[in-house]
Amino acid sequence: MKRPFPVPRPIARGLYRLGASLFLLLGMVGMVLPVMPTTVFLLLSAWCLVRLGDPRVDRLLRHPRFGTPLRLFLEQGQVTRRGKMAALAGMSVGAGILYIAAEGQPWLAGGAIGLLALAALYVVSRPESRPQTVRN
């Protein structure tokens, strides 16, 4: 992926590095735990690495399982139908868990579920594409 951004300042560079590392770690945890999202954290990590101009982003984008969805979203802003269904299912399960966990505090559950609903609207609004249209 080409580097379309100017070189960040030293403080911003440190924050991007920290963000890339943290999001990559969370994405790796998501690969092991079924209740934790993976792709969204890998997307955030790749975004930070692209902003840094770090060549390690290419390793993420060439990953056999996650590389295609990452490239598809970063290059074209698209999400596959399967990815949308998985994201919406995960958000629905998360909303159910939040509702149960926030017993006695409906404003907390309502706020969190409202944010999940906004995220779901964003996911649904992304154009769909078949993964085979992405260049390797």
N, C-alpha and C positions, 0 to 999 in steps of 0.2 A: 504494500500500500504506500502511495506517495505521501510525502509530508507537506500538506498544504498550509501549515501553521508556522508562525514565526517562532524563533527560539524563546522559550519562556524564561523569565527571570529566575534567579537562584532559589528564591523562596517558593515560587510556583513550581519549579522543577522538583523540589523536595516533596511538595504536596502531591504532585502527580505520581512520583515514585512510590510514596506511601500509599496513595490510593490504589495504584496498580497492584502493589504487593498485597494489600488487604483484600481487595476484590478477588484477586487470583486465589488467595487462601480460602475465602468464603466459597468460591466456585468449586474448589477442590473438596471442601467439606460437603458441598451439595452433590458431588459425584457419589459420595458414600451414603449420605443420609437421604432417604426418599422424601422427607418433608421439607427439605431445603432446596430452593431453586438453584440451578447451576448456570444456565445460559445467561441470565441477566447479570450475574456477577462477572462472568467471563466477558460479556459485552462492555461492562464498565471498566474492567481491567484493560481490555484492548483499546478502548477510547482514551484512557490515560496514557498508554504506551504510544499511541498514534500522536497525541499532543506533545509528547516528549521527543518524538522522532526516533524512538528506540527500535532497533531492528528486531528485538525479541518478539514484537507483535506478530511477525511472520510465523513464528512457531505456533502461536494460538490460531492464526488463520489457516494453517495447514493441518491442524489437528484432524485425525480421521473422523471423529464423531461430531465435534462441535465447530470445526472450521467452516463448513458450508453455511450453516445458519448465521454464524458471526459475519462472514463476508457478505452474505445476502443482505443482512440488516445494515451493516456499516456502509456498504457501497451503494445500495439501492433503496434502503429504508423499508424492505419487504420482509414479511414473515410468512412461512409456509402455513397451510391450513392445519397441519398436524401440530406445529408449534403453537398456533393460536389455541387449539383445543387443549393442549397440555397446560398452557399458561392459565386459561380460564378455569380448568379443572382444579389446578393448584390454588388459584385465588378463591375459588368456592370453598374448598376444604379449609383454607386459612380463615375465611370469613366465619365458617361454622365453628372452628376452634376459638376464634376471638369472641364470638357471641357467648359460648359456654364459659370461657375463661374470665370474661368481664362481668360475671354475675354480680348484681347489685350496683353496677356502674354503667347504666345504659348509654350515657353520653360518651364514655370511652369507646365502647363497642361501636356505637353509631359513627363516631369520628373515624375510627380505623376502617370500618366497613365502607364508609364513604370514600376514603382514600383508595381502597381496593377497587371500588366501583369506577373511580376515575382512571385508575391504571388499566382496568378491563376495557374501558371505552377507548383508551389509547391503543391497546393491542388490537382490538376489533377494527379500528380505523386504519391500520396499516394495510397497504396493498398486499395481495397474495401473489405468490409466484411458486413455481415448481423448482425444487433444488437443482434439477439438471440444467436450468438456464444460467446458472452461475458458472463463470469461468474458473478453472482450477489453476 
